[in-house]
Amino acid sequence: MGANIGYIGIDHHHRDPYFAVASELDATITAVCEPGRRVDVANIAAMDDRPDEITTEGQDMADLVGGAAVYEDPHELVSDADVDVAWITHRSDETPAIVESAVENGVHVISEKPIARTAADLEAIAERANELGVTVSPTMYYRRNPVAMTLRDRVSEGFFGDVWTLDGRFNASQLSYRDTDHYLYDRETSRGGALQWIGPHWVDVMPWILDDPIARVNARFHDAVEADVEAGAVLQFETESGTLGTYHTGYYLSDRGKDTHLGIYGTDAQALTPLHHDSLQHEPTVPLDITSEHPDWTAAPKRTVEFEFTYDRFPAWGDFVQDYFEDYFAGYDTGDVPATVDDAVQLLRVLDAAYESGERGGWVEVEG
């Protein structure tokens, strides 16, 4: 028997692609909620007050949620709607309280990253969720990206030797392409801009690939003209084992799509890859270039592996996103999910340190 989903946060630009994901799951959206507003499910696809960044064409949203109960209060939904999972795409300042209500009602959660504004907003809730055995998970779907998974396996096998340094880049379209009146770009609501919104993907996946948490950071930010959050950020970081890294993220591109890069440099091998791919780039493959001095590679010390990406189940970014959600819904009952609430707290602690570094300058230790 499939899961019953209560979807909270209709006014969000990931709604349509996530509804497309839900339509392919063994699950049913039985309740919907836009906090403080009663949604007409018959006209849900016609809502036009979301940032126009990602859309899913051809998806009949009314059919998907036509029989769903409608709530204005998300706390009532998780207490009264008899749902198994609350799927949340809502503003970061209000999401922790909704997650807390879900946890207290035994409702599992999958929530748009980073779930909260700061780690302090989520830490006690995470402890309570773990105490009660309720699964709370952020949308860190690059943990199911096949290139990232391959690199993580290589690192764990010792293929790279000692990893000296790591560098990453995740840039997206300029704020002029986005509805900056939306709460995503409001400091009081979201705390930050590029680093808080698009930045978490790489901030999470880089230490995940290494299985080595970020211990301290040094960050600088570019202020945005169109909003009161940053347009971009550059981070230096050091992991617990001493690997040094850099990360560059921002709303910089004068076109739709992404500009991405990930490099791993070790004593025995190096790897270069864009890692990310989306259908806007119109390329079906993502290359992984590996150079190694391993004896098995003497005949061809540099090799390129091409990963074929498909978009049948998730047109916006690639089917690995669908894989992430399928793994969550297969494992939420036991807690066997790709990313946990503790991972979300750790991510927020890194972001906390980065924003503190940006304010006062210099290196800042990551708490916890």
Sequence and secondary structure as in RCSB ss.txt:
>XXXX:A:sequence
MGANIGYIGIDHHHRDPYFAVASELDATITAVCEPGRRVDVANIAAMDDRPDEITTEGQDMADLVGGAAVYEDPH
ELVSDADVDVAWITHRSDETPAIVESAVENGVHVISEKPIARTAADLEAIAERANELGVTVSPTMYYRRNPVAMT
LRDRVSEGFFGDVWTLDGRFNASQLSYRDTDHYLYDRETSRGGALQWIGPHWVDVMPWILDDPIARVNARFHDAV
EADVEAGAVLQFETESGTLGTYHTGYYLSDRGKDTHLGIYGTDAQALTPLHHDSLQHEPTVPLDITSEHPDWTAA
PKRTVEFEFTYDRFPAWGDFVQDYFEDYFAGYDTGDVPATVDDAVQLLRVLDAAYESGERGGWVEVEG
>XXXX:A:secstr
  EEEEEE  SSTTHHHHHHHHHTSSEEEEEEEBTTB   GGGGGG   S TT   TT  HHHHHTT EEES HH
HHHHHS  SEEEE   TTTHHHHHHHHHHTT EEEE TT SSSGGGTHHHHHHHHHHT  EEE  GGGG HHHHH
HHHHHHTTTT SEEEEEEEEEEE GGGS TTSGGG HHHHS SHHHHTTHHHHHHHHHHHT  EEEEEEEEEE S
SSSSEEEEEEEEEETT  EEEEEEEEEESSSSEEEEEEEEESSEEEEE     GGG  SEEEEEEEE  GGGTT 
SEEEEEEE   SS TTT HHHHHHHHHHHHHTTTT  SS HHHHHHHHHHHHHHHHHHHH S EE   
